[in-house]
């Protein structure tokens, strides 16, 4: 059994991740970040009452997987429900960089 991350601990991870972003990346982050909120995920998230979503960009979210201790990017079809479980152990800045790379490659 895993223990969900506390909101205060998550916010500290977010602050640490923000320190790693350059000005352009921080501008993107400021546009997509939200106040963390728990979203449903049916494969592994029911035990911890969901996972914390920290940003929304188009039809994707950045969320924290506290089973694997990392940030992930997943699609959503319905607000409040993560469609696909991901198990990356990425830092927040890596997820922001991944979205920025997609924008630069015109994949949005």
N, C-alpha and C positions, 0 to 999 in steps of 0.2 A: 504494500500500500504506500502511496506517495502522499506527501503533504503539500497542498497548494501553497504557492508563494504568497506572502502577505503583501498587501498593497504598498505599504511603506518600503518594503524591500524592493519591490518592482520599480517603484519611482526612483530609488537610488540607482538601480541598474540603468534606467533611462537617462538619468543625469550623467552617469559615467559614459554612456554611449554618445550623448550630445557633445561631450568634451572632445571626442575623436573626430567630429565632423568639421569639414572646412566651411567657409562662408556659403558657398553654393549648395552644398549638401544640407547645411543647417536651414537655409531658406526653403528647400523642398520639405524637410522634416517639419518645419513650422506650418507649412500648408496642409500636410496630411495627418499630423498627429491629432489624437483625441484624448480626452480624459479617459484613462483606462477603464474598460468595462468588461464584465464577464460575458462571453459568448458561448453558446452551446456547441459541442462537438460530440457526435454520437459514438465514435469508435473507442475513444479513451478518456474523454472529458467528463463523463457523467459522475465519476467518483469524486472529482474535485469541484463539481458544479460548474464545469466549463473552464475555459482558458481566458486569460486577459488579452483583449485586443487593444492595441495602443495606437494604431494608425489605419486610415482607410484611404485607398487610392483607386478610383474607378471601381471595379468589381473585385478588388483584392484587399486583404487586410494584412497588416503586420501584427503578429500575436506572439505571446510568450508561452512556450511549452515548458512548464515547470516540472514535467516528468524528465525531460532531456536537458533542461537548463539552457535553453537557447531560444532566440527569436526566429520566427518563420514567416513565410509569405504564403497565403492560401487564398483561393477564390471563395466568394460567397454568392449565393443566389438570393437568399433571404437575409435581410438585416437581422443580426443576432445569432446567426448560425454559420459556423465554419464548415465548409464543404469537405475539404480533404485534410486529413491529419498529416502533418509533416514532423519530422524528428531531427531537424537541423540543430546544431548546438552553436548557432551563429550569434555573434555580438550584434547589438542594435545597429551600429554603424554599417555592418556588412549588409543588413537587410535594406537600409536606406540606399546604399551604393548599388545594390542589385536593381532597385526600382529606377534609380537614376540611369544606370546602364541601359535598361529597357527603353527609357524615354529617348536616350541618345540614339539608340538603334531603331527608333520609330516603331517599336513593338506595341505602342498604345495608340 
